Amino acid sequence: MTFSTTAPPQVPTPPGVRVLGWLAVAGTLPYLTIKFRWLTGGTTGVREPGFLADPAVVAANAVTFAMDLVVIGLALALTHRWGDRLPAWLVLLPTWVGTGFLVPMVVSVLPGTLFLLVTDGLGGTWFEPWLQPVVYGGFAWQGVFLCAAFVAHAVRRWSGVVVAVAPPVPALVPLLRVLTAGGCVMAAASALLHLLVGLSGGSPVEPGIEAVSAALAIAGAAGAVALVRGRRGSRWAAVAAAWTGTAAMFSWGLYTVVVRMAAGGFTSYAAAAGTAQVTGLLGGFALAVACLLALVGTGESRRG
């Protein structure tokens, strides 16, 4: 599969787009500062400093610090001409995963955290009350400006691929059907389980957060179906729904699986919550592959 790796020479990067990139970079500073302090022996925002010395916590902090550095590189690549020359997968994959993490931060996690901060002060054992709002606020800031930068990049670089409606490659039709059907089943299961977790949760904000996760799963499935079937209408809307929904399912599902397995498995994790994330992981991946195949086929008919 092939995307064009260069933008049309007659389409320069607008100055305002570069501003979006630098604003996204600014959103990484609170998190990077805190993580750097922790990795160098500081205890900023921590009530129980002893746990920072745990090797697993040190490794996790190093990985997440590196991930936010990737966001800086990605934000600059999306908003400068040299980024247009990067291979498509090198831009699309990290942006897709980042979208999946950051969009829920914007629409549900940060608002829920601020609500809890106002109503009960975010009392807890490990961290100071201000830490979560600062960290999640930085993530939400990144999400807004990184997504805006990516939209500008995608319109400039791949608008022809998105707008064109071509019949599916005959050899791919069976695979598309299997991927789409299986992905939709997983997405529907994930959505129902998220709603169940939200209704049974003890936190006043959990129903809203889980409802957003359910809505993103349904949006991802609906967008994927529209793309695979080649429906006329707003292709950009279908791509946006499929992109955001599949990314959220995959990214949070993968994160949960990795974290829970590193902590010893799902034995202490609610069955419905764990299953919601696993089905989301599987459904998000299957639907994303189906969307990619529907948009570019084998690549032979879409080169350039």
N, C-alpha and C positions, 0 to 999 in steps of 0.2 A: 504494500500500500504506500502511496506516495502523495504528499502534499508539496506544492511549490515551496521552496525554501527561501525565496527572495520576494520582497514586495515590489510592485510595479514601480519603476524609477520615477514616474510622474506623480507619485503619491508620497510627498514628504511627510515626515513626522511633525504634526502641528506643535507649536511651542506649549500650548496648554496641556497636551498629553504628557510632556516631560514633567510638568508640574504634578500631575497625578502620580507619576512614579516617585518623585521625591517626597510627596505627602505619604505615600505608602511606606517608604523607608522610615519616615519619622515615627510611624506607628510601631516600629520594631524596637525603638530605643528603651521604653520602660522595661520590657521583658528582658532584653539583652543586658541591661544594666543590673537588674535583679539577679539574673542567672550568673553573670560574671562575678558578682559579689559572693554568691553561694559557692561557686567553683574555686574562688580564691580565699575561702575561709570566713567570709562575712556571714552574718545571720539576719540580714535585713528582712523585716516582716515576719520573722519566724519566732514563735513562742517556745518551741521545744527544739533548740538547736541541735540536740544530739542526733536526730534522725538524718541530718544532712551529711553525717559522716558514713552512713550506710553505703557500701559499694554500689548497690543497686540504684540508690538515689543519686549518687555521683554520676553513674553512667547515664541515667535518665536525664539529668540536668545537662550533661555534655551533649547528648543527642538532640535535645530540644533547643539548646543554644545554637547548635549547628543548623537545625531546621530553620530558625529565624534568620540566620545568615543567608540561607538559600533564598528566603523571601526578598532580601535586599537585592541579590543578583537577579532574581526574576523580575522584580519591579523595574529595575534599570533596563533589562533586556526588552521588556514589553514596551518601553517608552523611548528607546533610542534606535537609530537606524541599524546599528550593529546587531541588534537582536533579531531583525528581520532576516538575517543571513544564517541564523541558527537552524539546525534541523527541527522540523515540526514537532517531533516527539519530545524533544528536549524542552520545548516551551509548553506543549499541551499537557503532558503528564503531571509535572509539578503544579501547574496552575489548576488542573482539575482536582487534584488532591487538596490543594490549598483552598479552593472554592468550597469543597465539601466540609472542611473544618471551620472556615471563617464565616460563611453565610449563617449557619445556626447561631454563631456568636452574636451576630448583628441583630437577628430578629427574635431570638428567644433567650439565650443564655445570659447575655449582658442585662437585658431588661429584667429578667427574673432575679439576677444577683442584686441589682439596684433596689428592687422591691423588697427583697429580704433584708438588705442593709438598712432600709428606712424603717421596716416593721419590727425586726428583732435583732438588728445590729450584727448579723452574721457571726454570732458567737461560735467559737470552735476551739479545739485543743491545739492544733498545729500552727495556725497562721494568725497574724493580726487582721482585724476586720477590714482594713483598707486594702489589703493585698489583692484579693480577688477582683474587686472593681477596677483596680489599676491594670492588672494583667488582662482581664477580659475586655476592658475598654481599649487597650492597645490592640488586641486581636480584632475587635470590631472595627476600629479605625483602619487597620490593615485591610480588612475584608472589603470595606466600602471602596477604598481607593485602588486596591489591587484589582478588584473586579471591574471597576471603571476603566482602568488601564488595559485590561485584557480585552474588554469589548472593543475599545478603539483599535487595538492591535489586530483582533480577529476580523473586524470590518475592513480594515485596510489590506489585510493579507489574504483572507480566505473568503471574501464575500461571494465570489463566483462559485465556490464549492457549495456554500450553504444555499444559495438561491436556486441553483440549477436542480431541476427534478428530472432524474434519469431513471429508466426502468432498471430494476435490480439485475445483476448478473445472474443468468439462469442457474449456474452451478452453485450460487450462494443461497438461493431461495430456501432449500431445506434447512440449511444452517441458520439462516435468519429466523425462520419460523420457530425452530427449537430454542434458540437463544432468547427470542422475544417472549415466547410463551412461558418458558422456565423463569425468566427474569421477572415477568409480571406476577407469576405465582409467588415468588419469593418477596417481591415488593409488597404485594397485598398482605402476605403473612406478617411481614415486618410492620406494616402500618397498623394492622389490627392489634398486634402485640404491644406496640408503642402506646396505643390508646388504652389498652388494658393496664399497662404499667402506670400510666398517668392517672387513671381512675382509682387505682389501688395505692398510690403513693401517699406518703405522709406529709410531704412538703406542699405548701400552698401554691408554689409555682410549678410543681412537677407536671400537673395536667397540661398547662400551656406549653411547656418545653416539649413534652412527648407528643402533643397534638401537632406541633410544628414538624417534628421528625416524621410523623405519619403523613402529613400533607406533602412534604418533600418526596417521600417514597412514591406517593400516588402521582405527583407531578412528573417525577422521573419516568415512571411507567407510561403515562399518557404521552409525554413528549417522544419517547422511544417508539411507541406504536405509530404515532403520526409520521415520524421519519421513515420507519421501515415500510409503511404502506404507501409512502410517497404522496401523501395527501396535499392537495393544493391549499393555499392560504398562507398564513404567516409562518414561513419556514424559520425565521429568526426566533419566533415565540416557541416553536417546537424544540429548536436547538437549545434555547435558554432553559426550558423546563427539563429537558432530558439531561443537559449538562449539570445543572445545579442539583437535581434530584438524585441522579446516579452517583454524583460525587459525594453528596452528604451520606448516602447509604454506605458507600464503600469506605470512605475515610473514617467515619466514626465506628463502623463495624470492624475495620482492621485495627484501629487504635484499641478498641475494647478487647478484642481477641488477644492482641499482643500483651496488653497490660495484665489482663486476667491470667493468662498462661504464665507470665513471669511471676505473678503473685501466687502461683500454685493451682491454677485452674479455676473453674467456675463453681466450686463447691460452696463458697460463701456468697455467691452472687445469685440474685433472684432468677429463677428459671425463665420466666417470661422476658425479663430484661436482657438476659444473655442471648436467648433465642432471637429476640428482635434484632439484635446487632449482628448475629451470625447470618440470618436470612437477608438482612440488609446488605451485608458484605457480598454475599453470593449474587443477590439480585442486582445490585449496583454494578458489579463487574460484568455480568452477562448482558445487561441492557446497554452498558457503555460499548461493549464490543459490537453488539448489534447495530447501534447507532453509527459507529465508525464505518462498519461495512456498508451500511445503507448510504452513507454520505460519499464514500470514496470508492466503494467496490473493490476491485483488485488493484486499482490504481492505473490500469492500462488505458482506460477511457477518460481519465481525469488528470493526466499529467499536465502540470502547468496551469 
